[in-house]
């Protein structure tokens, strides 16, 4: 069962102010870190992949049928390794993952999650469980077919007020972020998971939700049970 705390409906999703890294020591900043990477920037890094990615990662990249999916995957894995290296002190190519019950990768002492949609990749790194989801707000996507099966009556009422498409993607990313933080992946009864609240308890775990617009085309949500809720947003 899903437990909800005090009602805090989603009213707006302000744009994120992305900070430049500028050689900063990220370990000086407390809380959760979110990094934005553009798939179109892979030309700046592709010559470095062979020295950093694992053999299994390179093999998986070659299995993608679409070139864009291959580029996104390799860039995402490369940047993730570089970031984990900063926070763990382990060489990027030497990072090894352990896998939980639902095959969610983990590194000792640090939590992370990534998401991509279109040209946007987001990577979250936190001191406790974290899930992140980004979605391209596509104008040609027929979201009405998902309303009854994926949203509670309260959520449906929220979606049907104001900007319906934006409301849908805000709530959809919140559900995905919680599921990814919990490590369960998609569940059958999404319409039992009410994500209108700022705080949600799901499968015995308490999560705080944040939803914002990445820019004019993308929206994102983050779920975490980290005690320190300061979120640092970085352009990679």
C-alpha positions in Angstrom: 0.0 0.0 0.0 1.0 3.6 -0.6 1.0 6.0 2.3 0.8 9.7 1.8 1.9 12.6 4.1 0.4 16.1 4.1 -1.1 17.0 0.7 1.1 19.3 -1.3 -0.2 19.4 -4.9 2.1 20.2 -7.8 1.4 23.8 -8.8 4.3 24.8 -10.9 7.6 23.4 -12.2 10.1 26.3 -12.3 13.1 26.3 -14.7 16.3 25.0 -13.4 19.3 27.3 -13.1 22.2 25.2 -14.3 25.6 26.0 -12.8 28.9 25.7 -14.7 31.4 23.2 -13.2 34.4 25.5 -13.8 36.8 23.1 -12.2 34.9 23.1 -8.9 35.6 20.5 -6.3 32.2 18.8 -6.2 32.9 17.1 -2.9 32.7 20.5 -1.2 29.0 20.7 -2.0 26.6 18.8 0.3 23.3 17.1 -0.8 22.2 15.8 -4.1 23.9 16.5 -7.4 22.1 16.5 -10.8 24.2 16.8 -14.0 22.9 17.6 -17.4 24.6 16.3 -20.5 23.6 16.7 -24.1 23.8 13.7 -26.5 24.9 16.1 -29.2 28.0 16.8 -27.2 29.3 13.3 -27.5 31.7 14.4 -30.2 33.8 16.0 -27.4 34.2 12.7 -25.6 33.8 9.8 -28.0 37.6 9.5 -28.5 37.9 8.8 -24.8 35.4 6.0 -24.5 37.7 3.1 -25.3 40.0 3.9 -22.3 37.1 4.3 -19.8 34.1 2.0 -20.7 34.1 -1.6 -19.7 34.1 -4.4 -22.2 30.5 -5.3 -21.3 29.5 -1.6 -21.8 31.1 -1.5 -25.2 29.5 -4.8 -26.3 26.0 -3.5 -25.2 26.5 -0.3 -27.1 27.0 -2.2 -30.3 23.7 -4.0 -29.8 21.7 -0.9 -30.2 20.0 -0.7 -33.6 19.7 3.1 -33.7 22.9 5.1 -33.8 21.4 7.8 -31.5 20.7 5.2 -28.9 24.3 3.9 -29.1 25.7 7.5 -28.8 23.4 8.3 -25.8 24.3 5.0 -24.0 28.1 5.4 -24.4 28.1 9.0 -23.4 25.9 8.3 -20.4 28.1 5.5 -19.2 31.3 7.5 -19.8 30.1 10.6 -17.9 28.7 8.5 -15.0 32.1 6.8 -14.6 33.9 10.1 -14.6 31.5 11.5 -11.9 31.7 8.4 -9.7 35.5 8.7 -9.9 35.3 12.2 -8.5 33.1 11.1 -5.6 34.8 7.8 -4.8 38.4 8.5 -5.7 38.5 5.4 -7.8 39.8 5.6 -11.4 36.9 5.9 -13.9 37.9 2.7 -15.8 38.2 0.8 -12.5 34.7 1.5 -11.2 32.9 -1.8 -10.6 29.2 -2.1 -10.0 27.2 -4.3 -7.7 23.6 -5.1 -8.5 20.6 -5.2 -6.2 17.6 -7.4 -6.2 16.1 -5.7 -9.3 19.4 -5.3 -11.1 19.9 -1.7 -10.1 23.6 -0.9 -10.2 25.3 0.5 -7.1 28.7 1.6 -5.9 29.7 1.3 -2.2 28.9 4.4 -0.2 27.2 6.4 -3.0 23.8 6.3 -4.8 23.2 7.3 -8.4 20.7 7.1 -11.2 20.4 8.3 -14.7 17.8 9.1 -17.3 17.7 10.2 -20.9 15.1 11.4 -23.4 15.8 12.9 -26.8 19.0 15.0 -26.6 19.0 15.3 -22.8 20.8 13.1 -20.3 20.5 13.6 -16.5 22.6 11.9 -13.9 21.8 12.2 -10.2 24.4 11.4 -7.5 23.4 11.3 -3.8 24.4 10.0 -0.4 21.2 7.9 -0.2 18.7 6.3 -2.6 17.9 8.4 -5.5 15.8 8.1 -8.7 15.6 10.6 -11.6 13.5 10.8 -14.7 13.5 13.2 -17.6 11.0 13.4 -20.4 10.8 15.3 -23.7 7.4 17.1 -23.7 6.4 15.8 -27.1 3.4 17.4 -28.7 2.6 14.3 -30.7 2.4 11.9 -27.7 -1.1 10.7 -27.0 -1.0 10.5 -23.2 -4.8 10.2 -22.8 -4.6 6.5 -23.3 -2.6 6.2 -20.0 -4.8 8.4 -17.8 -7.2 5.7 -16.4 -4.7 3.0 -15.9 -1.7 5.0 -14.6 -3.2 7.7 -12.4 -5.3 8.0 -9.3 -8.6 10.0 -9.4 -6.9 12.9 -7.7 -4.0 12.9 -10.2 -6.5 12.7 -13.1 -8.2 15.8 -11.7 -4.9 17.6 -11.5 -3.9 16.6 -15.1 -7.2 17.9 -16.4 -6.8 21.4 -15.0 -4.6 24.0 -16.8 -1.8 22.8 -19.1 -2.8 19.1 -19.4 0.3 18.0 -21.3 2.7 19.6 -18.9 0.7 18.3 -15.9 0.9 14.8 -17.3 4.6 14.8 -17.8 5.2 16.3 -14.4 3.3 13.5 -12.7 4.7 10.8 -15.0 8.3 11.7 -14.2 7.4 11.7 -10.5 6.2 8.1 -10.7 9.2 7.0 -12.6 11.6 8.7 -10.2 10.1 7.0 -7.2 10.2 3.6 -8.9 13.8 4.1 -10.0 14.8 5.2 -6.5 13.2 2.2 -5.0 14.8 -0.1 -7.6 11.6 -1.8 -8.6 11.1 -0.6 -12.1 7.7 -0.3 -13.6 4.8 -1.8 -11.6 1.4 -3.0 -12.7 -0.8 -0.7 -10.6 0.6 2.7 -11.3 -2.8 4.1 -10.5 -2.3 3.3 -6.8 0.8 5.4 -6.6 -0.3 9.0 -5.8 2.5 11.4 -6.6 0.8 14.7 -6.0 2.4 15.0 -2.6 5.9 16.4 -1.9 6.6 13.3 0.3 5.5 9.7 -0.5 6.1 6.4 1.2 6.4 3.5 -1.2 7.1 -0.1 -0.2 8.3 1.0 3.2 10.7 3.7 1.9 10.1 7.5 2.4 10.9 9.8 -0.5 10.9 13.5 -1.1 10.0 14.6 -4.6 11.2 17.5 -6.7 9.8 18.4 -10.1 11.2 21.1 -12.4 11.5 22.0 -16.1 15.0 21.4 -17.5 14.3 23.9 -20.2 11.4 24.6 -22.7 11.4 21.1 -24.0 12.1 18.8 -21.1 10.7 18.2 -17.6 12.3 16.2 -14.8 11.6 14.7 -11.4 13.9 13.5 -8.7 13.0 11.3 -5.7 15.4 10.7 -2.8 15.4 9.7 0.9 18.6 11.7 1.5 18.5 13.6 4.7 20.2 16.6 3.1 17.8 17.9 0.4 19.9 20.6 -1.1 20.0 19.9 -4.8 23.0 21.2 -6.9 22.4 21.5 -10.6 25.4 21.3 -13.0 26.0 21.6 -16.7 28.6 18.9 -17.5 
